[in-house]
Amino acid sequence: MTDYQLPLSTFDSSYLDLTDKKNKLVHYFREINLNNIHPVIEKCYSHAGPQGYGIGLFLSRMLKVKQTFVSDRILANRLSENSTYRYLCLLEKGPTPAHNTYNTLRNHLGVKGYTKIHINFVNEANKSGLLNPHIEQLPKNRREGLILVGDSTPIRSYCSSKGAKQEDGSWLFTDPSVSFGRPHHKDKYPVGHKAHSLITITGIPMVSIVSTRSDSDKVHIFPLLDEFKRRFPSLNIAYIILDAGYDAEEIHKIIYEDYHIIPVIIRKKMVYPKRFDSQGTPLCDFGYPLIKTVLDYKRGRTKYVCQRICEKDNQEKLFHCPYLKTSSQSGYAFYTHFKKSYRKYGPATPATIIYKRLKPFRTSIERGFGLVKENRYRMEYTNTYMGIDNVTMHVIEHDIVLTQDIIFEYKTTGKVSPVIKV
């Protein structure tokens, strides 16, 4: 009996990866909703001429972020070498894109195209309830709406850090959008850009704006809020948590009066007038702290009453308080008005419950969510682009991947947020 050996083609190297149930990268890309990408890409390439690589080209941009490829050239090389990557990016048929193809993609999409794709991913997250989940730690009667955190991330400039000092002491760099940052002993990237972002309390980036490195964070808080309204007109912001760099009377007032948002801003040192304690709680004539009973948002004031604490303290015989003999159960009443000082008497002072409950969330985001502060897939040092628009697209790519990360985690594990326990 003669043995025959049939010539079989070798298995593709991607076969084992694609069938491996533990390969998280494969499952990640299979869970991406292509409808978030396809309409925008199709519109950008709808004119006569080459259609480009379609959705696959943008998927490979997401791959670049996930795998922390530093440059477009490295991404193109990895795609040509790794068949798994090509399958995941729907680029298994035909030649792989060259590195300069991605420049063409950015020119076609622009910041507006990238923004539309990001909005689609955010809307998908919103439909799953990931933007504003129920949080047990917060008061039940809190204002309805999103809780956002304002933050910024320095972005180092690799391509345009060469500069020449001018006669007036300023520096002129190859890329005019690059500048020195503000002097700080912890500043790791003195030359470059800065990304200013609004992030949900669950960690989803909603809006990002890129500026020169020297810009102060508080200069961009209002443009961020304006951009949020343009992108998500149907979403309402209830609270915004900001660090002490935003603690200025003007910012407190404008956020509350013009944007109708309660600002939870970490306070710098404050000195209250007489008859107030160090936390801003009013005191009665005899030094007893009053109790807050009503926070009236419509009238812009907070009501405090004594509730005859001195009677419970058995000290009423030491002085003669005229409110002890009144028929009112609350006794002495006192009002603080927002307009006198939003920093000291506003809707979310350090003594309020909502301030105390929301303040730790900012700390948890800064410390626990490395993707936001210092580890957005190394966004802060994988930037190899010049110009505000190109750097902005670089930042939005990371925002899209971070949003998809949380969507994927929710679909696979049911976990709502990588930052907080819900």
Secondary structure in CASP SS format (residue, H / E / C, confidence):
PFRMAT SS
TARGET T0000
AUTHOR 0000-0000-0000
METHOD secondary structure of the structure
MODEL  1
M C 1.00
T C 1.00
D C 1.00
Y C 1.00
Q C 1.00
L C 1.00
P C 1.00
L C 1.00
S C 1.00
T C 1.00
F C 1.00
D C 1.00
S C 1.00
S H 1.00
Y H 1.00
L H 1.00
D H 1.00
L H 1.00
T H 1.00
D C 1.00
K C 1.00
K C 1.00
N C 1.00
K H 1.00
L H 1.00
V H 1.00
H H 1.00
Y H 1.00
F H 1.00
R H 1.00
E C 1.00
I C 1.00
N C 1.00
L H 1.00
N H 1.00
N H 1.00
I C 1.00
H H 1.00
P H 1.00
V H 1.00
I H 1.00
E H 1.00
K H 1.00
C H 1.00
Y C 1.00
S C 1.00
H C 1.00
A C 1.00
G C 1.00
P C 1.00
Q C 1.00
G C 1.00
Y C 1.00
G C 1.00
I H 1.00
G H 1.00
L H 1.00
F H 1.00
L H 1.00
S H 1.00
R H 1.00
M H 1.00
L H 1.00
K H 1.00
V H 1.00
K H 1.00
Q C 1.00
T C 1.00
F C 1.00
V C 1.00
S C 1.00
D H 1.00
R H 1.00
I H 1.00
L H 1.00
A H 1.00
N H 1.00
R H 1.00
L H 1.00
S H 1.00
E H 1.00
N C 1.00
S H 1.00
T H 1.00
Y H 1.00
R H 1.00
Y H 1.00
L H 1.00
C C 1.00
L C 1.00
L C 1.00
E C 1.00
K C 1.00
G C 1.00
P C 1.00
T C 1.00
P C 1.00
A C 1.00
H C 1.00
N C 1.00
T H 1.00
Y H 1.00
N H 1.00
T H 1.00
L H 1.00
R H 1.00
N H 1.00
H H 1.00
L H 1.00
G H 1.00
V H 1.00
K H 1.00
G H 1.00
Y H 1.00
T H 1.00
K H 1.00
I H 1.00
H H 1.00
I H 1.00
N H 1.00
F H 1.00
V H 1.00
N H 1.00
E H 1.00
A H 1.00
N H 1.00
K H 1.00
S C 1.00
G C 1.00
L C 1.00
L C 1.00
N C 1.00
P C 1.00
H C 1.00
I C 1.00
E C 1.00
Q C 1.00
L C 1.00
P C 1.00
K C 1.00
N C 1.00
R C 1.00
R C 1.00
E C 1.00
G C 1.00
L E 1.00
I E 1.00
L E 1.00
V E 1.00
G E 1.00
D E 1.00
S E 1.00
T E 1.00
P E 1.00
I E 1.00
R E 1.00
S C 1.00
Y C 1.00
C C 1.00
S C 1.00
S C 1.00
K C 1.00
G E 1.00
A E 1.00
K E 1.00
Q C 1.00
E C 1.00
D C 1.00
G C 1.00
S C 1.00
W E 1.00
L E 1.00
F E 1.00
T C 1.00
D C 1.00
P C 1.00
S C 1.00
V C 1.00
S E 1.00
F E 1.00
G C 1.00
R C 1.00
P C 1.00
H C 1.00
H C 1.00
K C 1.00
D C 1.00
K C 1.00
Y C 1.00
P C 1.00
V E 1.00
G E 1.00
H E 1.00
K E 1.00
A E 1.00
H E 1.00
S E 1.00
L E 1.00
I E 1.00
T E 1.00
I C 1.00
T C 1.00
G C 1.00
I C 1.00
P E 1.00
M E 1.00
V E 1.00
S E 1.00
I E 1.00
V E 1.00
S E 1.00
T E 1.00
R C 1.00
S C 1.00
D C 1.00
S C 1.00
D H 1.00
K H 1.00
V H 1.00
H H 1.00
I H 1.00
F H 1.00
P H 1.00
L H 1.00
L H 1.00
D H 1.00
E H 1.00
F H 1.00
K H 1.00
R H 1.00
R H 1.00
F C 1.00
P C 1.00
S C 1.00
L C 1.00
N C 1.00
I E 1.00
A E 1.00
Y E 1.00
I E 1.00
I E 1.00
L E 1.00
D C 1.00
A H 1.00
G H 1.00
Y H 1.00
D C 1.00
A C 1.00
E H 1.00
E H 1.00
I H 1.00
H H 1.00
K H 1.00
I H 1.00
I H 1.00
Y H 1.00
E H 1.00
D C 1.00
Y C 1.00
H C 1.00
I C 1.00
I E 1.00
P E 1.00
V E 1.00
I E 1.00
I C 1.00
R C 1.00
K C 1.00
K C 1.00
M C 1.00
V C 1.00
Y C 1.00
P C 1.00
K C 1.00
R C 1.00
F E 1.00
D C 1.00
S C 1.00
Q C 1.00
G C 1.00
T C 1.00
P E 1.00
L E 1.00
C C 1.00
D C 1.00
F C 1.00
G C 1.00
Y C 1.00
P E 1.00
L C 1.00
I E 1.00
K E 1.00
T E 1.00
V E 1.00
L E 1.00
D E 1.00
Y C 1.00
K C 1.00
R C 1.00
G C 1.00
R E 1.00
T E 1.00
K E 1.00
Y E 1.00
V E 1.00
C C 1.00
Q C 1.00
R C 1.00
I H 1.00
C H 1.00
E H 1.00
K H 1.00
D C 1.00
N C 1.00
Q C 1.00
E H 1.00
K H 1.00
L H 1.00
F C 1.00
H C 1.00
C C 1.00
P H 1.00
Y H 1.00
L H 1.00
K H 1.00
T C 1.00
S C 1.00
S C 1.00
Q C 1.00
S C 1.00
G C 1.00
Y C 1.00
A E 1.00
F E 1.00
Y E 1.00
T E 1.00
H E 1.00
F H 1.00
K H 1.00
K H 1.00
S C 1.00
Y H 1.00
R H 1.00
K H 1.00
Y H 1.00
G C 1.00
P C 1.00
A C 1.00
T C 1.00
P C 1.00
A C 1.00
T C 1.00
I H 1.00
I H 1.00
Y H 1.00
K H 1.00
R H 1.00
L H 1.00
K H 1.00
P H 1.00
F H 1.00
R H 1.00
T H 1.00
S H 1.00
I H 1.00
E H 1.00
R H 1.00
G H 1.00
F C 1.00
G H 1.00
L H 1.00
V H 1.00
K H 1.00
E C 1.00
N C 1.00
R C 1.00
Y C 1.00
R C 1.00
M C 1.00
E C 1.00
Y C 1.00
T C 1.00
N C 1.00
T C 1.00
Y C 1.00
M C 1.00
G C 1.00
I H 1.00
D H 1.00
N H 1.00
V H 1.00
T H 1.00
M H 1.00
H H 1.00
V H 1.00
I H 1.00
E H 1.00
H H 1.00
D H 1.00
I H 1.00
V H 1.00
L H 1.00
T H 1.00
Q H 1.00
D H 1.00
I H 1.00
I H 1.00
F H 1.00
E H 1.00
Y H 1.00
K H 1.00
T H 1.00
T H 1.00
G C 1.00
K C 1.00
V C 1.00
S C 1.00
P C 1.00
V C 1.00
I C 1.00
K C 1.00
V C 1.00
END
